[in-house]
Amino acid sequence: MKSRHQILIGVAALGFAIVGCQQAPPPAAQPPIAAADAATVDANGTVHVARVVPMPSTVSPEAQKYLDGLNHRNNTGPESLEDRRKHTDEWRAKQSAEAKRLFPVKVEETTTAGVRTDIITPLDTPAANRDRVLINLHGGGFNSDSGSLIEGVPIANLAKIKVVSVYYRLAPENPFPAAVDDVVAVYKELLKTYKPKKIGIFGTSAGATLTAEVASKLKQAKLPMPGALGMFSVHPDYSRPTDSQQIFTLGGFAGALSPRDPNKPPDDPYATSIDRKDPVLSPIFADLKGWPPSLLVTSTRDVLLSDTSMFHLALLNAGVDSQLLVYEALPHAFWYHYDLPETTDALNHMSKFFVDKLGK
């Protein structure tokens, strides 16, 4: 039924398990999906809750179509790293071309401090913005590139500020702190030309997390802090799963989800065996006082909704000028999809934030 999402949520000792309407539950693992709201309790205390979630009328028609498409995708299970990178590269090439069509800019492939970068320059840069620069850190789970130009091009065009998109080293070949070191090297190189308060750093998902990690590292190293941070769906705590991670997938309700032990961090090829409460790896444990103005963006079906909201609160409690935007009913990193009115709104808010905050 295209107008409804039917989701089975199993609440167990290890967390939540969600089965989308197009995915059959494993044999004998879950009761049949109910036709209406229901709840049953097993003898061992496991609760099986069924919820029928109608298509939200609170989002745009384009967003409704997008959500419906997510719920009818074929979920083939985990990909190999090789396949993931292949498919991500195909997506990135297609969406980067669309970004440059919709948001015209000049792109120069180069290296900065020995790190591969793209310099994204607006076709017209106002005089007030010529001493400003943004560093973009792409998403992709730290093991692939799902963003780069997809994120950097629209912001450069809308904010009319030069963007340096950084192709940091990826895990598992180069685990933490390789990516942090790459970005810090680029930042230090830009400090030779730009005042720190005129430099902004932003990214989505892994890029948002890396933005926070770099800020933590800069403060730890007693280097000047940048003028503004954009952390769009951030994961600041590698020590434990959050509520939204137990409920949502990258597609919101759609897709396979495995329960996570709330008392044990999962294996992670980026974090490896590092102390999961290391204040650079997990910036929620860092000294956040004195951090620059920060914009955090998420949505109510984002797998990192809890993470982003918790980090916003941590920043506020540290006295940071932190803003949080939460979009209705959409999944992780929806702003990668340019056909949604909600994406237009989000990109405009992101761009205006840097125009307003850099150098203030």
N, C-alpha and C positions, 0 to 999 in steps of 0.2 A: 504494500500500500504506500504510494508515493507521498501521501500527505502526513504520514506518521513515522516515528522512529520507535521501534519496540526493543527495549533493552532489558536483559536479565542481569541483575547485579547479585553476585554471591558474596556475602560478608562472612569471612572466615577468620581464623586466628592470625593468618598471615596478611590479611588485607582484603582487597576487593578483586573480583574477577568479572569482567564484562564481556558479554557475547553479543555482537551486533546482529541485526535482523537477517543478514545474509550469510552468517557463519554458523554452521552446525556445531553444537556442543560436543565435546569428546564423549564417547560412550560411557554411560553410567556416572559421568562426572557432575552433571547438572540435571535438574528436573526440566521438563519441557517448558518452553516459553509460554507464559500465560497470555490469554487474550485481553486481560484487564489487570489493573493493579491487584497485587496479591502478595502475601508473605507466608512462608512456612519456616518452622524451626526444627532442625534435626535433633536427635537425642544428645548429640555431643555439643549442642549449642550453636552450630552453624546456621545462619539465617540466610534464606534465599528470598530475595525481594525482586518482584517484577514490577516494572513501571512502563506505562505506555506514554511516551512523550510526543505530543503533537508537533508538527512543523511549526516553529514560532512565527507568529504574525508580526513580531517586533523587529524583524530584520527586513532588508530590502528584498524585492522579488529576485534579484540576481543572487543574493546570498541564500535564499531558499533553494534556488536551483543548484547552487554549489553544494549545499548541505545534502540535498537529495542525491546528487552524484556521488558524494563520499560514501553514502550508505549503500550504494549499489555497486561499489568496486569489488572486484575479485581479490580476496586476500590470500595470497599464496604462501604466507609464512615468511620467516626471516630470510633475508638475502645474504649471499656471501659478500665479503667486502669488495671483491672484484666487480660483482654485479651491481652492488649499491653504487660504487663510484661510476660505473658505466651509465647507469640510468640517471644518476644525479647530473653527470656531465651533459647528457642529452637534454635534460630539463633546463639546466642552466644556460646552455647555448640558445635554446629556443626563447626562453623568457628574457635573456639579456638582449636579444635582438628586438624583442617587443618593447623592452624598456627604452632602448635608444630611439625607437620609432616614436613612442609616445612622449618621451622627455629628451629632446635633442641636446647633446653635449659633445664635447671632444674627449676622446679617450686615447691616452698614450701609454703603451706598455713599456715599463722600465724597471729598474731596481733602485731601492732606497736603503742605504746602510747594508747593502748586500742581500736584501730581501726583495723578492719579486713583488712589484706593485703595479697598479694601474693608476695613472693620474687622470682624474675625471674633472674636466674644466667646463663651467657654464659657457654658453655662447656669448653671453654678455654678463660681465661681473661688475656690479656697482663699485664705485670708489671705496665705499664704506666696508666692502667685503674683501678687498684685495690683500689685506693683512690678516685674513682669517683662513683657517684650513680645518677640514674634518678628516679624521681617520676612520675608515669603515672596516669592520671585521666581520667576515661572512659567516653564515650558519653552515650546518652540515654535520653536527654531532662530533666535531673535532676529527672526523675521519674522511670527510669529503667536502666539496665546495658546492653548497646549494644556494649561495647568495651572490657574493662579490658585486658584479655590475647590477644585478637585480635590486640590490639595496642601495648601492652608491649612486647610480645614475639618477633615479628620481629625486633624491635629496639634493644632489648637486644642482639639478635643474630648478627645483622649486625654491631652495634656499639661496640660490645663486652664489654658492660658496664652493671653492675647490675641494674635492674629495680625493684622498689617497686611500685606495682600496688595497689591503694587505693580504697577500697569499702566504699566510703563515704555515709553518711545517705541521703536518698532520700526524695523528696517531693512527695505528699502533706503532708505526716506524719511529715516530718522534713524540713520545708521551710528554706530559707535563714535566718541566716547565718550558719546553722548547717553544711553543706558540707564544707564551708570555715574553720570553727573551727576544723573539723576533719583533714583536710589537714595541717593546721598550726600545729596541735599537732604532726602529723607524721614528719613534717619538723623539728620542734624543737627537736624531739627525734634523728633524723639523724644528727643534728648539734653536738651531743655529740660524734659522730664518724668521721664525715666528715667536712672539711672546707666548708664554704658556697659557695665559688667560684667553688667547685668541685661537687656541687649539681645542677642538672637540673630538670625542671618541664615541662611536656608536656601533651597534650591531644587533643582530637577531639570533636568538637561541644560543648556539655555541658562541656566536659572535658577541651576544649580550653578556654571556658568562665571562668571556675573555676580556671584554671591556671592564667588568668589575674586577677581574683578577689583575689586570694591568694597573688599574687605579690603586689597588691594594699594594702591589709591588712598588709603584712609584712612591707612595707614602713611606713604605718600609725602607726604601733606599734613600729617603730624604731628598728626592728629586721634586722639582716644582710640579704641582698638580695642574691638570688641564682646566680649561674654563667651563666645560660642560660635558655631561655624559648622557648617552641615550642607550638604555638597556631594555630591549624590546623582546620580552619573554625570556627571563633570566633564570639560571639555575645556580644559586649562590651557596648551596649546601650539599656536599657530596657525602655527608656522614649518615644520611637517613632519607628514606622516601617521604614525600609529603602526601597529603590527602588527595590532591588532584592527580598525582602520579598513579595512585591506586584506582582511580575512577576513569580517567581519560587516556586515549591514545593520541598519536599525532593527528589523527583524523577526527578527534572528538569522541563520539560514541562508536564510530566504525573501526574495525580492525581487531586484531588479536591482542590480548592483554594478559600477562602472567602476574599472579600475586607477588608482592615483594615483602620480604621480612622487614617489619618496621624497626626491628632492633639490630639489623645487620645491613651495612651498605653492600650493594651488589658489586660484583666484579666489574671493573671499568678499564678499558685499554688506554684511556687518557690519564686517569688518576693513578693507575697501577697500585703500588703498595704504599704510596705516600700517605701520611697521616691525614685522614679525611677531614680533620678539623684544622689543617694548616690554613692560616689566615689569607694566603694568596690563592690556594686551590679553592677554598670555600670562604669567600669574602664576608659571609654573614658573621663569621667569627673574627673579622678584622676590626681594628680601631677605625670607625667610620667618621669620627669627628673631623670636621674640616674638609670633608669631601666636597667636590664641586656640585653645583646645581644638577639635578638628575631627573630625567624623564623615563618612566617605566610604562610599558604598554603590554597589555594582555587581553584575554577574552574569556568568557565564562565557560567555554569548553576546551580551554587550553590545558594541555598536560602540565604546563608550568604555571598555571593560575595561582596555586598556593605559594609556590616559590617566589613569584614576582611580587605578590601581595605582601608576603612576609618580609622580603627585602626592602620594599617601600617603607613598611612600618619601622624596620630597623634603622633605616636612614633618617626617618622623621624623629625617632627617639634619640638619634645622635645629633639632632639640630640641623640636619641638612635640608636645603631647599629642594624637596623631592615632590614630584608630581606623578600621579598614577592615572592612566586611562584604561578602563576596562570595557571592552566591546561585547555586546550581547550575542550569545548563542554560537559564536564562531570558534573554530579550532585554532590550533597552534600556527602562528606565523601566517595568518590569512592575508596579510598585507603584501604577500608575494603575488597575489592574484589581482591584476590591475582592473578587471572588469567589474569588481565590486564597488559600489558607492562607499561602503565602509572603508575600503582601502584608500580611496581618494581622501576621505576625511582624516584617516590616520596619518597618511604621508604629509598632509598639510599641517597637522599638529606637530609632527616630528620636525619638519622644516622650520616652522615658526619658532619652535623652542630654541633652536640653535641661533636663529637670527636675533632673538630677544636676549639670549643669555651670554653668547660669546663676547668677551671683552667688557662685560658689565662690572 
